């Protein structure tokens, strides 16, 4: 997408003239080019309680989503003199969230990518990784067994309530020479949690229901008899 930096700065200057900055007397305006060609703007809005002052980029991002969303492609931020101004740290985080690392910010002598202004940024992928880390894990002493053996999930009683638990067995089939329990599972109220615990350890997971019937709940098709 072609970026008209001159027109983008004109829009930023116009927004700056509407800034509410009676305490700092430091007006700021910003304009952002969206990936669908729209231009969204914002200005700083101060408050007598200084901590709730809104930067110009906050207003721009609100306008971005209030007018249909999208991703920021390029941003021009200016101060009271109409010259390019670098976003503060918090606003660089906003630009990373709503424009990504490749979003360009007007600067002298050349536009800069957001990932140049905010290297090693914290983003949505970090939350995904953190959430994934909460899942069931294989103890380090048993990592060499990961992907092997079979997990059997079955019902149990705890304090008079039905729960689901299981165990991880060394055996991989009826003809396996290695048997014995590698690990016993904790208890859950939800059978899906017990199955998830098993699948982290091995693709071979078998559910034993309340009637004693066995059902394959592992990955893929159930193995043929004897495998």
Beta strands, then each sheet from edge to edge (+ up, - down):
strand 1: 29-34
strand 2: 39-43
strand 3: 72-78
strand 4: 104-105
strand 5: 112-113
strand 6: 150-158
strand 7: 161-169
strand 8: 181-184
strand 9: 205-208
strand 10: 214-216
sheet 1: 2+ 1- 3+ 4+ 5-
sheet 2: 8+ 7- 6+ 9+ 10-
end
